[in-house]
Amino acid sequence: MRMLQQNAIGSIDEKKHNCVQKSREEKMMSKAELARTAGVTVQTIDRIEKGFDCRMDTKRKILLALGYKLVDRHKLFFDSN
């Protein structure tokens, strides 16, 4: 589920629940490279970076593909339990 928030100008912004895009860009990876490494589609990476939710298994694949440990999931996905 996406969370929407109204900004100061009055338009609606998405409130992201993760920092996948930031981490991917810091590692100088393309969406295609991350998708290939994680074993998911580019469309999945795109949707997650836009703030859409995903399955726990997908989060695990992305964490590992970006070089994180599973215990560090809160550094990438803010709504993870």
C-alpha positions as CSV (number, residue, x, y, z in Angstrom):
1,M,0.0,0.0,0.0
2,R,1.3,3.4,-0.9
3,M,1.0,6.3,1.5
4,L,0.3,9.7,0.0
5,Q,1.2,13.0,1.5
6,Q,0.3,16.6,0.4
7,N,3.3,18.8,0.0
8,A,3.5,22.6,0.6
9,I,2.5,23.4,-2.9
10,G,-0.6,21.3,-2.7
11,S,0.3,18.4,-4.9
12,I,0.5,14.9,-3.6
13,D,3.8,13.1,-3.0
14,E,4.3,9.5,-2.3
15,K,5.7,8.7,1.2
16,K,8.3,6.0,0.6
17,H,8.7,3.0,2.9
18,N,12.2,2.2,1.8
19,C,15.5,3.6,0.5
20,V,16.2,1.0,-2.2
21,Q,16.8,3.6,-4.9
22,K,19.2,5.6,-2.7
23,S,21.2,2.5,-1.8
24,R,21.2,1.3,-5.4
25,E,22.4,4.6,-6.7
26,E,25.1,4.8,-4.0
27,K,26.4,1.5,-5.3
28,M,26.2,2.8,-8.9
29,M,23.9,0.0,-9.9
30,S,21.2,0.3,-12.6
31,K,17.7,-1.0,-12.0
32,A,18.4,-3.8,-14.5
33,E,21.6,-4.8,-12.7
34,L,19.9,-4.9,-9.3
35,A,17.0,-6.9,-10.7
36,R,19.3,-9.4,-12.3
37,T,21.4,-9.8,-9.2
38,A,18.2,-10.1,-7.0
39,G,16.4,-12.5,-9.4
40,V,13.4,-10.2,-9.8
41,T,12.1,-8.1,-12.7
42,V,13.0,-4.5,-13.4
43,Q,9.3,-3.7,-13.0
44,T,9.5,-5.0,-9.5
45,I,12.4,-2.8,-8.6
46,D,10.7,0.2,-10.2
47,R,7.5,-0.4,-8.2
48,I,9.4,-0.9,-4.9
49,E,11.4,2.3,-5.5
50,K,8.1,4.1,-6.0
51,G,6.9,3.0,-2.6
52,F,4.8,0.0,-3.4
53,D,4.8,-2.9,-0.9
54,C,6.3,-6.2,-1.8
55,R,6.6,-9.7,-0.4
56,M,9.1,-10.5,2.4
57,D,11.0,-12.9,0.0
58,T,11.5,-10.0,-2.5
59,K,12.8,-7.8,0.3
60,R,15.2,-10.5,1.3
61,K,16.5,-10.9,-2.3
62,I,17.0,-7.1,-2.6
63,L,18.8,-6.8,0.7
64,L,21.2,-9.5,-0.2
65,A,21.7,-8.2,-3.8
66,L,22.6,-4.8,-2.3
67,G,25.1,-6.3,0.1
68,Y,23.1,-6.0,3.3
69,K,22.6,-8.7,5.9
70,L,19.1,-9.7,6.8
71,V,19.4,-8.3,10.3
72,D,20.0,-4.9,8.6
73,R,16.6,-4.9,6.9
74,H,15.5,-1.8,8.8
75,K,18.2,0.2,7.1
76,L,16.5,-0.4,3.7
77,F,12.9,-1.1,4.4
78,F,11.4,1.1,7.1
79,D,8.2,-0.9,7.6
80,S,9.9,-4.3,8.1
81,N,9.2,-6.2,11.2
